[in-house]
Amino acid sequence: MGWHYRKSIKVGPFRINLSRHGISHSYGNRRFHVTATPDGRRHVSVRLPGGFHVGKTFGGRRYRGHH
């Protein structure tokens, strides 16, 4: 059984996320959002009218398995 921790702090337009894997940050609004993960990946997501959601992840290493 693993343990989990997550804390989110809002600082102006930014959100700082603390987790067991490290510190990440995100920026955006309801329609457009960019997140930088602790392992160096960047995730960009766009929400379109009608409930559609498009997201893409760039760079960094990918985790293999469950931590």
C-alpha positions as CSV (number, residue, x, y, z in Angstrom):
1,M,0.0,0.0,0.0
2,G,1.5,3.4,-1.0
3,W,1.0,6.8,0.4
4,H,-0.1,10.0,-1.3
5,Y,0.2,13.6,-0.6
6,R,-1.0,16.6,-2.5
7,K,-1.3,20.3,-1.5
8,S,-2.1,23.1,-3.9
9,I,-1.4,26.8,-3.3
10,K,-2.8,29.6,-5.4
11,V,-0.5,32.5,-6.0
12,G,-2.1,35.1,-8.4
13,P,-2.6,33.4,-11.7
14,F,-0.3,30.5,-10.8
15,R,-1.0,27.4,-8.8
16,I,1.9,25.7,-7.0
17,N,1.3,21.9,-6.4
18,L,3.2,20.0,-3.8
19,S,3.1,16.2,-4.0
20,R,5.2,13.2,-3.0
21,H,6.9,13.4,-6.5
22,G,8.0,17.0,-6.1
23,I,6.8,20.5,-6.9
24,S,4.9,21.4,-10.1
25,H,3.2,24.6,-11.2
26,S,0.4,25.4,-13.5
27,Y,-1.1,28.5,-15.2
28,G,-4.3,29.1,-17.1
29,N,-8.0,29.6,-17.0
30,R,-11.0,27.4,-17.8
31,R,-10.3,27.3,-21.5
32,F,-6.5,27.1,-21.7
33,H,-4.2,25.5,-19.1
34,V,-0.4,24.8,-19.0
35,T,1.2,22.5,-16.3
36,A,4.9,21.8,-15.6
37,T,5.4,18.5,-13.8
38,P,8.3,17.7,-11.3
39,D,9.9,15.4,-13.9
40,G,10.2,18.1,-16.6
41,R,7.1,17.4,-18.7
42,R,4.8,20.1,-19.9
43,H,1.1,19.5,-20.4
44,V,-1.1,21.9,-22.4
45,S,-4.8,21.5,-22.5
46,V,-7.6,23.3,-24.2
47,R,-11.3,23.0,-23.4
48,L,-13.6,23.7,-26.3
49,P,-17.3,24.5,-26.3
50,G,-19.6,21.5,-26.3
51,G,-17.6,19.6,-23.7
52,F,-14.6,18.8,-25.9
53,H,-11.1,18.6,-24.3
54,V,-7.8,18.4,-26.1
55,G,-4.5,17.9,-24.3
56,K,-0.8,17.2,-25.3
57,T,2.2,16.4,-23.2
58,F,5.7,17.4,-24.2
59,G,9.2,16.4,-23.0
60,G,10.6,14.9,-19.8
61,R,11.0,11.3,-18.8
62,R,7.9,9.1,-18.3
63,Y,7.3,7.1,-15.2
64,R,7.3,3.3,-15.7
65,G,5.1,1.5,-13.3
66,H,3.4,2.7,-10.1
67,H,5.4,4.5,-7.4
